[in-house]
Structures are given as structure tokens and as C-alpha cells.
């Protein structure tokens, strides 16, 4: 039998209204749902789009920089790459300079899939920014500041 909450409800309301982590998570989920729905015709999720965009470089990156950019550990990155590799969209080849490492690349089919998704991303991203009452650049800078 409970004697009532140990934490006052006013504290719950304060956390609900001020917690940066809660608000960032809610925004991330809402954005993910919106981009997932928009990108569905391309066969990509928003996470896959971001991952493939992170591979779109002049030289194939190794796992470390991609994992850091996406704020993932290597195990999570490896798991996220598997469905893309199964579709023939990405490859992980041994690093010629370090055989223990892998270099990640988009295949031609992966680049084509990503290319078909970019106009959709631009459109949805533009709609989101246009609908914001605040400056999107201020939000980006704030998010970068707390994610560094």
C-alpha cells in the first residue's frame, strides 16, 4: 500500500515543462515519423537516409567517423548497415591501410536510392522550417551545442 508519491506532482509538471532531454526526444520522434512517412516510397527510413548521406563522401569513410557523426556506437552502426548491405546499397570493404578496419561505401544502386530521396527530404525539411515560429538556425546551433 502506498503512502502517496515521494515526489510532488509539481515536480513532475516542472520536469515535463522544462526537461531538454524530454523535449529533444519528443521532437526527434515527431520528426522521425514525418520523414519516415515521406521517404517511404523510396524504401528508406529517415535513419537509413541519414546513414547513407553520411557515406556520401569523396572517399569511403571508416566506421569511427560515421559512428561519431550519427552518435552511434559501432555495434549499432553495424546493425544499421546490415539491411542496407542486404539491399545492395552499401558495402563494407577492408581498409587498405588497416585490415582490421572497414571502409563504408554507397553502391551505384545505393547512390540512386539516396538521390531519389533527396528531393523529398528537401521538400519536407523546407515545410518544417517554414512552419517554425523561431529561427531554425538557432535551434540547430543549440542542438549542436548539447550534442558535442
C-alpha positions in Angstrom: 0.0 0.0 0.0 1.3 3.4 -1.0 1.5 6.4 1.3 1.4 8.7 -1.7 4.1 9.9 -4.0 7.5 10.6 -2.7 8.0 13.2 -5.4 5.4 16.0 -5.5 3.3 16.2 -8.7 4.5 19.8 -9.1 8.0 18.3 -9.7 6.5 16.1 -12.4 5.0 19.1 -14.1 8.2 21.0 -13.8 10.2 18.2 -15.5 7.5 17.8 -18.2 7.7 21.5 -19.0 11.5 22.1 -18.8 13.4 18.9 -19.5 15.6 19.4 -22.5 16.0 15.7 -23.0 12.3 15.0 -23.0 11.6 17.8 -25.5 14.5 16.7 -27.7 13.2 13.1 -27.7 9.7 14.2 -28.5 10.9 16.4 -31.3 13.1 13.6 -32.6 10.3 11.1 -32.6 7.9 13.5 -34.3 10.5 14.4 -37.0 11.4 10.7 -37.5 7.7 9.8 -38.1 7.3 12.7 -40.5 10.4 11.8 -42.5 9.7 8.1 -42.4 6.3 8.7 -43.9 7.6 11.0 -46.6 10.5 8.7 -47.5 8.5 5.5 -47.6 8.1 5.5 -51.4 11.9 5.4 -51.7 12.3 2.4 -49.5 14.3 4.3 -47.0 13.7 5.3 -43.4 14.9 8.6 -42.0 17.7 6.8 -40.1 18.8 5.0 -43.3 18.7 8.3 -45.2 20.9 9.9 -42.6 23.3 7.0 -42.6 23.6 6.8 -46.4 24.0 10.6 -46.5 26.9 10.2 -44.0 28.5 7.8 -46.5 28.1 10.2 -49.4 31.7 11.4 -49.4 34.6 11.7 -51.9 36.5 9.0 -50.1 34.9 6.0 -48.3 34.9 6.7 -44.5 35.8 4.2 -41.9 33.3 3.2 -39.2 34.6 5.5 -36.5 33.8 8.9 -38.1 30.4 7.7 -39.3 29.5 6.4 -35.9 30.6 9.7 -34.3 28.6 11.8 -36.8 25.5 9.8 -36.1 26.1 9.5 -32.4 26.0 5.7 -32.6 28.3 3.1 -31.2 30.0 0.8 -33.7 27.7 -2.2 -32.8 24.6 -0.1 -33.6 26.1 1.2 -36.8 27.0 -2.3 -37.9 23.4 -3.4 -37.2 22.0 -0.4 -39.1 24.3 -1.2 -42.1 23.1 -4.8 -42.5 19.7 -4.1 -44.2 21.3 -1.6 -46.5 24.0 -4.1 -47.4 21.4 -6.8 -48.0 19.7 -4.5 -50.5 22.9 -3.9 -52.2 23.0 -0.2 -51.3 26.2 -0.1 -49.2 29.4 -2.1 -48.9 31.9 -2.5 -46.1 35.3 -3.3 -47.5 38.6 -3.9 -45.6 40.5 -0.7 -45.1 43.6 -1.0 -47.3 45.6 0.9 -44.7 44.4 -1.1 -41.7 43.0 -4.6 -42.5 41.2 -4.6 -39.1 39.1 -1.6 -40.1 36.3 -1.3 -42.7 35.6 1.4 -45.3 32.0 2.1 -46.0 30.7 3.0 -49.4 27.5 3.6 -51.3 27.0 1.3 -54.3 25.6 2.7 -57.5 22.2 1.4 -56.5 22.6 3.0 -53.1 23.5 6.3 -54.6 20.5 6.1 -56.9 18.2 5.3 -53.9 19.7 8.2 -51.9 19.4 10.5 -54.9 15.6 9.8 -55.2 15.2 10.6 -51.5 17.0 14.0 -51.5 14.2 16.0 -53.2 11.7 14.5 -50.8 13.9 15.4 -47.9 14.4 19.0 -49.2 10.6 19.4 -49.6 9.7 18.1 -46.1 12.6 19.9 -44.5 11.6 23.2 -46.1 8.0 22.7 -44.9 9.2 22.1 -41.3 11.4 25.2 -41.3 8.7 27.3 -42.9 6.3 26.3 -40.2 8.6 27.1 -37.3 8.0 30.4 -35.4 11.6 30.5 -34.3 14.8 30.7 -36.3 15.8 27.1 -37.4 19.5 28.0 -37.3 19.2 29.0 -33.6 17.7 25.5 -33.0 20.4 23.8 -35.0 23.1 25.6 -33.1 21.5 24.8 -29.7 21.2 21.1 -30.7 24.8 21.1 -31.8 25.9 22.7 -28.6 24.3 20.0 -26.4 25.3 17.1 -28.7 29.0 18.0 -28.7 
